[in-house]
Amino acid sequence: DRYDFSWGDQRLEVKTSSNRQRQHHFSLEQANPPRGVTLWVASLFVESDVGGQSLGEFWDRARELATGDAELGFRIERTCLESLGSGWREARTARFDQALAAQSLAIYPIEAIPRITVPIAEGVSQVRFLASLERSRQISDQQLAEIPVLNGLTGHRH
């Protein structure tokens, strides 16, 4: 799917960085949602941590949270399997610093992110680019709390 999460006319794309720089890759289509669609980008830092939580534990927790919602459970499984590919069993053992990820979480409206906009020259396709969010304005915790589909993320940032 083009976006990681969608609710009606709202979308959330999650981008991670292992070098503590808010530089993320986007496709032209991803950075220019359809008219009437609101898009937020979540940016967080991820680092390996021998004592951290495993990807398998995160995956299992997502399954638990989806109990009773078969469609959501299916989407979680599909997303994890497609993202990890044929090495998914081994990937489940990788451990990450959950505190760093939670503390570094920043949410941006797509309009705040430097991006290539449409229209582009006829005949050009599959455009991808790297955007630096370092100077982009993230939404505040108060704004985050006012967005129903995102308000579950409040309290996770410091």
C-alpha positions as CSV (number, residue, x, y, z in Angstrom):
1,D,0.0,0.0,0.0
2,R,1.1,3.6,-0.6
3,Y,0.6,4.5,3.1
4,D,1.1,2.5,6.3
5,F,-2.3,3.4,7.8
6,S,-5.5,4.8,6.6
7,W,-8.8,5.8,8.2
8,G,-11.4,7.2,5.7
9,D,-9.8,10.3,4.3
10,Q,-6.9,10.3,6.6
11,R,-3.5,8.7,6.1
12,L,-0.4,8.1,8.2
13,E,3.0,7.2,6.8
14,V,5.7,6.0,9.2
15,K,9.3,6.7,8.4
16,T,12.3,5.5,10.4
17,S,15.9,6.5,10.6
18,S,18.8,4.5,12.1
19,N,21.3,7.4,11.9
20,R,19.3,9.9,14.0
21,Q,18.8,12.2,11.1
22,R,15.3,13.0,9.9
23,Q,15.9,12.3,6.3
24,H,13.4,10.0,4.6
25,H,12.7,8.6,1.2
26,F,9.3,9.3,-0.5
27,S,7.8,8.5,-3.8
28,L,6.2,11.4,-5.7
29,E,2.8,9.8,-5.4
30,Q,3.2,9.1,-1.7
31,A,4.1,12.8,-0.9
32,N,1.1,14.1,-2.9
33,P,-2.0,12.5,-1.5
34,P,-5.3,12.6,-3.5
35,R,-7.4,15.8,-3.1
36,G,-9.4,15.6,0.1
37,V,-7.0,13.2,1.8
38,T,-5.1,14.4,4.9
39,L,-1.6,12.9,5.3
40,W,0.7,12.9,8.3
41,V,4.2,11.6,8.4
42,A,5.5,10.0,11.6
43,S,9.3,10.1,11.9
44,L,11.2,8.2,14.5
45,F,14.7,6.9,15.2
46,V,15.4,3.2,15.5
47,E,18.5,1.6,16.8
48,S,19.5,-2.0,17.6
49,D,19.6,-2.8,21.3
50,V,20.5,-6.2,22.6
51,G,18.4,-5.5,25.7
52,G,15.5,-4.0,23.8
53,Q,12.2,-5.4,22.7
54,S,12.3,-7.8,19.7
55,L,10.5,-7.1,16.5
56,G,8.6,-10.4,17.2
57,E,7.3,-8.9,20.6
58,F,6.1,-5.8,18.8
59,W,4.4,-7.9,16.2
60,D,2.7,-10.1,18.8
61,R,1.6,-7.0,20.7
62,A,0.0,-5.6,17.6
63,R,-1.8,-8.9,17.1
64,E,-3.1,-8.7,20.6
65,L,-4.4,-5.2,20.1
66,A,-6.2,-6.3,16.9
67,T,-8.0,-9.2,18.7
68,G,-11.6,-9.1,17.6
69,D,-10.9,-7.1,14.4
70,A,-10.2,-9.7,11.8
71,E,-9.5,-7.1,9.0
72,L,-7.0,-5.3,11.2
73,G,-5.4,-8.5,12.2
74,F,-5.0,-9.5,8.5
75,R,-3.5,-6.1,7.7
76,I,-1.0,-6.4,10.5
77,E,0.1,-9.9,9.3
78,R,0.3,-8.8,5.7
79,T,2.2,-5.6,6.5
80,C,4.8,-7.4,8.6
81,L,5.3,-10.3,6.2
82,E,5.5,-8.0,3.1
83,S,7.9,-5.6,4.9
84,L,10.2,-8.3,6.2
85,G,10.1,-10.6,3.2
86,S,11.4,-14.2,3.2
87,G,13.6,-13.5,6.3
88,W,10.7,-12.7,8.5
89,R,11.4,-15.5,11.0
90,E,14.9,-14.2,11.6
91,A,13.8,-10.6,11.6
92,R,11.5,-11.3,14.5
93,T,14.5,-11.8,16.8
94,A,16.0,-8.4,16.0
95,R,15.9,-6.1,19.1
96,F,15.4,-2.4,19.2
97,D,15.6,0.5,21.6
98,Q,11.9,1.2,22.3
99,A,12.6,4.3,24.5
100,L,14.6,6.0,21.8
101,A,11.8,5.3,19.2
102,A,9.1,6.6,21.6
103,Q,11.1,9.7,22.6
104,S,12.1,10.6,19.0
105,L,8.6,10.3,17.6
106,A,7.6,13.4,15.6
107,I,4.5,13.9,13.5
108,Y,4.5,16.3,10.5
109,P,1.7,17.3,8.2
110,I,2.7,16.5,4.6
111,E,2.6,20.3,3.8
112,A,5.5,20.9,6.2
113,I,7.8,18.5,4.5
114,P,10.0,19.6,1.5
115,R,8.8,17.6,-1.5
116,I,8.4,17.5,-5.2
117,T,4.9,18.5,-6.2
118,V,2.7,17.7,-9.1
119,P,2.4,18.2,-12.0
120,I,5.7,17.1,-13.3
121,A,6.9,16.8,-16.9
122,E,4.9,14.4,-19.1
123,G,6.5,11.1,-19.5
124,V,8.4,11.2,-16.1
125,S,7.5,8.4,-13.7
126,Q,8.6,6.5,-10.7
127,V,10.0,9.6,-9.0
128,R,11.6,9.1,-5.6
129,F,13.4,11.6,-3.5
130,L,15.1,12.1,-0.1
131,A,13.5,14.8,2.1
132,S,15.2,16.3,5.2
133,L,12.7,17.1,7.9
134,E,15.3,18.8,10.1
135,R,13.7,22.3,9.4
136,S,10.2,21.1,9.1
137,R,7.6,22.0,11.8
138,Q,6.2,19.1,13.6
139,I,2.7,19.2,15.1
140,S,2.5,19.8,18.9
141,D,1.2,17.3,21.4
142,Q,-1.9,19.5,21.8
143,Q,-2.5,19.4,18.0
144,L,-1.8,15.6,18.1
145,A,-4.4,15.1,20.8
146,E,-7.0,17.0,18.6
147,I,-6.6,14.6,15.7
148,P,-8.8,11.6,16.5
149,V,-7.0,9.0,14.5
150,L,-3.6,10.1,15.9
151,N,-4.5,10.9,19.5
152,G,-3.4,7.4,20.7
153,L,0.2,8.6,20.0
154,T,0.0,11.3,22.6
155,G,2.0,10.7,25.8
156,H,4.7,8.8,23.8
157,R,6.8,11.8,23.0
158,H,9.0,13.7,25.4
